[in-house]
């Protein structure tokens, strides 16, 4: 089954995204801590897209699609913004983040640790970030 939602690119939409993800994930036998981590990863990627690719332009939209196949959950985040390939992002160490005193950077570290696989591609003129999580925990 595929579940999807389309939302405006404003920071206030992040609550709706989290609630959507929590509702869908509650249908699976996923431990609460793991479920919360998955929601954090989805929220982080959506926040980065809303803030950095769309500059919080509420007239832009992104779609989130959650589907399951072969005991794997796929989270697809689709938008018309510029593509940021999280898979090419060199994750800094926490020590370097602290030393450099730059805000941000921790969210993408978490996303890469939480999800089993991440793919980013252009498809039909849209940017698509696909994140995968095994249901076999």
C-alpha positions as CSV (number, residue, x, y, z in Angstrom):
1,X,0.0,0.0,0.0
2,X,1.2,3.5,-0.8
3,X,0.4,6.5,1.4
4,X,1.1,10.0,0.2
5,X,0.7,13.6,1.2
6,X,1.4,16.9,-0.5
7,X,2.3,19.9,1.6
8,X,3.4,23.5,1.2
9,X,7.0,24.4,1.6
10,X,6.6,26.3,4.9
11,X,8.2,25.5,8.2
12,X,4.7,25.2,9.7
13,X,4.1,22.2,7.5
14,X,6.7,20.2,9.3
15,X,4.2,19.3,12.0
16,X,1.8,17.9,9.4
17,X,4.7,15.8,7.9
18,X,5.6,14.4,11.3
19,X,2.0,13.5,12.1
20,X,1.5,11.9,8.7
21,X,4.7,9.8,9.2
22,X,3.7,8.8,12.7
23,X,0.2,7.8,11.7
24,X,1.5,5.5,8.8
25,X,4.4,4.0,10.9
26,X,1.9,3.2,13.7
27,X,0.5,0.5,11.4
28,X,3.7,-1.4,11.6
29,X,5.3,-3.4,14.4
30,X,8.2,-1.1,14.8
31,X,9.5,-0.3,18.3
32,X,8.6,3.2,19.5
33,X,12.2,4.4,19.6
34,X,12.9,3.2,16.1
35,X,9.6,4.7,14.9
36,X,10.6,8.1,16.4
37,X,14.0,8.0,14.8
38,X,12.5,7.4,11.4
39,X,10.2,10.4,11.9
40,X,13.2,12.5,12.8
41,X,14.9,11.4,9.6
42,X,11.9,12.3,7.4
43,X,11.5,15.6,9.2
44,X,15.1,16.5,8.8
45,X,15.2,15.8,5.1
46,X,11.9,17.7,4.5
47,X,13.1,20.6,6.6
48,X,16.3,20.9,4.6
49,X,14.3,20.8,1.3
50,X,11.8,23.4,2.6
51,X,14.5,25.7,4.0
52,X,17.4,25.4,1.5
53,X,15.8,24.3,-1.8
54,X,12.5,26.3,-1.5
55,X,13.5,29.1,0.9
56,X,10.3,28.5,2.9
57,X,8.2,29.6,-0.2
58,X,4.7,28.5,0.9
59,X,3.5,28.4,-2.8
60,X,5.9,25.6,-3.5
61,X,5.0,22.0,-2.6
62,X,6.7,18.8,-1.8
63,X,5.2,15.3,-1.7
64,X,6.0,12.5,0.7
65,X,5.2,9.0,-0.2
66,X,5.5,6.0,2.1
67,X,5.3,2.5,0.7
68,X,6.2,-1.1,1.7
69,X,7.7,-3.9,-0.3
70,X,9.4,-7.1,0.8
71,X,9.6,-6.0,4.5
72,X,11.2,-2.7,3.5
73,X,9.7,0.8,3.9
74,X,10.4,3.3,1.3
75,X,10.1,7.0,2.1
76,X,10.1,9.1,-1.1
77,X,10.3,12.9,-0.8
78,X,9.6,14.6,-4.1
79,X,9.9,18.2,-5.1
80,X,10.7,20.7,-7.9
81,X,13.6,22.2,-6.1
82,X,17.3,22.0,-6.7
83,X,18.7,18.6,-6.0
84,X,20.9,18.1,-2.9
85,X,22.5,14.7,-3.0
86,X,22.7,13.6,0.6
87,X,24.6,10.5,-0.4
88,X,27.5,12.7,-1.6
89,X,27.5,14.7,1.6
90,X,30.7,14.1,3.5
91,X,29.6,13.7,7.1
92,X,31.7,15.8,9.4
93,X,32.8,14.4,12.7
94,X,31.0,15.7,15.8
95,X,34.5,17.0,16.9
96,X,34.8,19.0,13.7
97,X,31.3,20.5,14.1
98,X,32.1,21.6,17.6
99,X,35.5,22.9,16.7
100,X,34.1,24.9,13.7
101,X,31.2,26.2,15.8
102,X,29.0,26.3,12.7
103,X,25.3,25.8,13.3
104,X,23.6,22.8,11.7
105,X,25.1,19.7,10.2
106,X,24.0,17.2,12.8
107,X,20.7,16.4,11.2
108,X,22.2,14.8,8.1
109,X,24.5,12.8,10.3
110,X,21.4,11.4,12.0
111,X,19.6,10.7,8.7
112,X,22.5,8.6,7.4
113,X,22.7,6.7,10.7
114,X,18.9,6.1,11.0
115,X,18.2,4.9,7.4
116,X,19.5,1.8,5.8
117,X,19.9,3.2,2.4
118,X,19.4,6.7,0.7
119,X,19.2,7.5,-3.0
120,X,18.7,10.8,-4.7
121,X,17.8,11.3,-8.3
122,X,16.2,13.5,-10.8
123,X,13.0,11.9,-12.3
124,X,10.7,13.6,-14.7
125,X,12.2,17.0,-13.9
126,X,11.7,16.5,-10.1
127,X,14.1,15.8,-7.3
128,X,13.4,12.6,-5.5
129,X,15.1,11.5,-2.3
130,X,14.4,7.9,-1.4
131,X,15.2,6.5,2.0
132,X,14.8,2.9,3.0
133,X,14.3,1.2,6.3
134,X,14.1,-2.6,6.8
135,X,11.1,-3.8,8.9
136,X,13.2,-6.7,10.1
137,X,14.6,-5.2,13.2
